[in-house]
Structures are given as structure tokens and as C-alpha cells.
Amino acid sequence: MKTVHIEFAGPKSKAMAKRFYAYLVDGGLEDHLIEKLSDENTTLEISDCNNDDLAVLFQCREAAAPTPATTKPVARKRGAK
């Protein structure tokens, strides 16, 4: 496991840290990060959040191998249901 720390300093830093956390877990930033950081070999997901500590755990998983199509669609006759 590796950790990235993001810290806010200065006036109103506590409020800004809470705003960032809310944006990350509820405001769409997580979707953007997951989309940009995942690739064909690894997917990224948020697996845990701690609102008190403003902590987020991202889980990296190996992407599932694509399964080849093993069956062809069945052609239906006109009017068949």
C-alpha cells in the first residue's frame, strides 16, 4: 500500500479540507480520478471513506480479462416473439 497526503495550510484550511473531501467523495472528483487513472490492466475504485479523518481509501484491482463471445445471437423469424 502507498499513501499520498494532501494537506491544506493557512487561514480557513480546515474548511477547505472539508470542501475538498466532499468534492472528492460526493462531488464528482472521484469519477474523474477513476476514469483518468484506470487503464486496461488496472481499475481504481473507492473502497472506504472516513468522514471524521477526511480519509479516502482507493482500491486498485486488476482488470478482468475480456471474455470472447462464445455464442452468436439467434436470428428470429419475422413476427416471432
SULSULCOR-V445854 format. One record per backbone hydrogen bond with DSSP energy under -1.0 kcal/mol. NH is the residue of the N-H (numbers start at 1). CO is the residue of the C=O. If there is no record, write none. Layout:
nh=NH co=CO
nh=NH co=CO
This chain:
nh=13 co=10
nh=16 co=12
nh=17 co=13
nh=18 co=14
nh=19 co=15
nh=20 co=16
nh=21 co=17
nh=22 co=18
nh=23 co=19
nh=24 co=20
nh=25 co=21
nh=26 co=22
nh=29 co=23
nh=30 co=24
nh=32 co=28
nh=33 co=29
nh=34 co=30
nh=35 co=31
nh=36 co=32
nh=37 co=33
nh=38 co=34
nh=39 co=42
nh=43 co=61
nh=45 co=59
nh=47 co=57
nh=48 co=57
nh=50 co=55
nh=54 co=50
nh=55 co=50
nh=57 co=48
nh=59 co=45
nh=61 co=43
nh=63 co=41
nh=80 co=77
